[in-house]
């Protein structure tokens, strides 16, 4: 599975399309890169018989959950399960009077 992760990351290298590109993808693409690496690892784990979904159904249905074996379908499956940071907007609050302790 480590080899699958390394190969998936290597396939995302900017050097493949730009001779002046970096070795590793830009950190701004981390969610997409992580999804590709995770998908490769999941598919390799399934191939080795080390991963399966047991007795899980889709919420509100009797449909069994299964791991897609097609890369693109599995990629979408992985992305649907990924945590995405969502933060509330911040605003500056200024004190009108200094606090006294």
C-alpha positions as CSV (number, residue, x, y, z in Angstrom):
1,X,0.0,0.0,0.0
2,X,2.9,2.3,0.6
3,X,4.0,1.7,-3.0
4,X,0.5,2.6,-4.2
5,X,0.6,5.8,-2.2
6,X,4.1,6.7,-3.5
7,X,3.1,6.0,-7.1
8,X,-0.1,8.1,-6.8
9,X,1.9,11.0,-5.4
10,X,4.5,10.7,-8.1
11,X,1.8,10.7,-10.7
12,X,0.8,14.2,-9.5
13,X,4.2,15.7,-9.8
14,X,4.3,19.0,-11.7
15,X,7.5,17.8,-13.4
16,X,5.4,15.4,-15.5
17,X,3.9,18.3,-17.4
18,X,6.4,21.1,-16.8
19,X,10.2,20.6,-16.9
20,X,10.6,23.6,-14.6
21,X,7.9,22.4,-12.2
22,X,8.5,21.3,-8.7
23,X,9.0,17.7,-7.6
24,X,5.9,17.7,-5.4
25,X,2.5,19.3,-6.0
26,X,1.7,22.6,-4.5
27,X,0.2,22.6,-1.0
28,X,-2.8,24.5,-2.3
29,X,-3.8,21.3,-4.1
30,X,-3.6,19.1,-0.9
31,X,-7.2,18.0,-0.8
32,X,-7.2,16.8,-4.4
33,X,-3.8,15.2,-4.1
34,X,-4.8,13.5,-0.8
35,X,-7.9,12.1,-2.4
36,X,-5.9,10.6,-5.2
37,X,-3.4,9.1,-2.8
38,X,-6.1,7.8,-0.5
39,X,-8.0,6.3,-3.5
40,X,-4.8,4.4,-4.6
41,X,-4.3,3.1,-1.1
42,X,-7.9,2.0,-0.8
43,X,-7.9,0.2,-4.1
44,X,-4.6,-1.6,-3.2
45,X,-6.0,-2.6,0.2
46,X,-9.1,-4.1,-1.5
47,X,-6.9,-5.8,-4.1
48,X,-4.8,-7.4,-1.2
49,X,-8.0,-8.4,0.6
50,X,-7.3,-6.1,3.5
51,X,-10.2,-3.7,3.2
52,X,-13.9,-4.3,3.0
53,X,-17.2,-2.7,4.2
54,X,-19.1,-5.0,6.5
55,X,-22.8,-4.8,7.2
56,X,-23.1,-1.1,6.4
57,X,-26.1,0.5,4.7
58,X,-26.6,3.9,3.2
59,X,-28.5,6.1,5.6
60,X,-32.3,5.8,5.2
61,X,-32.1,2.9,2.8
62,X,-31.4,-0.9,2.8
63,X,-28.7,-0.4,0.1
64,X,-25.4,-2.0,1.2
65,X,-22.3,0.2,1.1
66,X,-19.5,-1.2,-1.1
67,X,-16.1,0.1,-2.1
68,X,-16.1,1.0,-5.8
69,X,-13.3,-0.8,-7.8
70,X,-13.1,1.7,-10.7
71,X,-10.5,4.4,-9.9
72,X,-12.7,7.4,-10.8
73,X,-15.8,6.0,-8.9
74,X,-13.6,5.2,-5.9
75,X,-12.1,8.7,-6.1
76,X,-15.6,10.2,-5.8
77,X,-16.4,7.8,-3.0
78,X,-13.3,8.9,-1.1
79,X,-14.0,12.6,-1.7
80,X,-17.5,12.2,-0.4
81,X,-16.1,10.9,2.9
82,X,-13.3,13.5,3.3
83,X,-13.5,16.1,6.0
84,X,-13.5,19.6,4.7
85,X,-12.5,22.5,7.0
86,X,-15.3,25.1,7.1
87,X,-14.6,28.0,9.4
88,X,-16.8,30.9,10.3
89,X,-15.7,34.2,9.0
90,X,-13.7,36.3,11.5
91,X,-14.2,39.9,12.1
92,X,-12.0,42.3,14.1
93,X,-13.5,43.5,17.3
94,X,-12.0,46.6,18.8
95,X,-12.3,47.6,22.4
96,X,-13.8,51.0,22.9
97,X,-12.3,51.4,26.4
98,X,-9.3,49.7,27.9
99,X,-10.2,47.0,30.4
100,X,-9.1,47.5,34.0
101,X,-8.2,44.5,36.1
